Amino acid sequence: MAKVQDVLAALESIAPTRYAFGFDKVGLQVGDPNQNVERAVVSLDRSLGAVAFAAEAKAQLLVAHHPLIFRPLDTVDTRSHEGRTVVELIRNGTSFVAAHTNWDSARGGINDTLADLLELSDVTDFGHAAEVNSLKLVFFVPAHAADSVIDAVSGAGGGVIGAYARCAFANPGTGTFDAGASTNPAIGAAGERTQVDEVRVEMLVPSAKAGAVTRALVKAHPYEEPAYDLHVLRGNPEQPAGRVGSLAAPTTLAALLETVGAKLGVRAWAWGDADRRIRRVAVVGGAADGEWVAAQRAGADVLVTGEVKQHVALEAAESGFALIAAGHYQTEHPGCATLRDRLAKALPEVDWRLFTPAPGQHGRPL
Ligand SMILES: [Zn+2]
């Protein structure tokens, strides 16, 4: 039988946590990784409605796009909405997992679903992305032992570049040391000065694996006191969240507004010239109006998002760009249906349900 941790493992391949933005909180927020899961519910929101739906369905797990615990809670009690939700989940024996900006960004996620719904082609990525924090490990080792230390570092998670493993660069040089009277050097003798043909090896290391990698290095290295450095590298952008793609035929902003409204089942709002020619459309579901500058730079003629603040709308429109607000719920709920389908494919032994609130209820507008 699947457990909560199996769902987390499946999610890690569908929506890797490293895609989540720095401010975000994703993964298991309430519950037990060892809990058995026969039935699970996917929902846009961590609403009390979704929690009740999961309990009525006798589901052991609720997976929501929007996190439940975003800031540290001072107390867990029924006087706050978050506290009530946590208490209800625990009373019902339901574990809770969030897949938020990692699922916005992931291939086939919230924003790819939105691009598909709007029938965009030639879709590329743009905009905000998580940063990959990595380190450069540099170590010095006698030439004959270099391969075995590289193996050890690689085995602990170092030296990965894309689909390539055990990536390392080595160049030769001369190491020298005075071994103290109390030492037991692998080469040379205590109390003597020694020169050794060594190689300097460089390998990339993800920040999260620095501890495991340095422990493996020290264990595999022949020296009593291996010399190594960890250099902090500037963060690299991960998978961006936004998508930009082409319409089958150019249209106007007014016509696109109608199309978006019809496809997403919403009365959408637009800012910009009604007859503005639209060919490339950027999409970022939810509250992503701040992405308009990146969308414009990416060659889009308009950004379709969920929510648009007034000052952002006027800045964009007065900067020769256009915005469409199609609702937070309407731009993101379709991607939750996709997540349910993906999880059902990955873990078919679990009965996966989708929570679709009634209009006007639990975060869905009338
Ligand atoms: Zn959202």
Residues whose N, C-alpha, C, O or C-beta is under 5 A from the ligand:
A	BS01	ZN	G286 E332
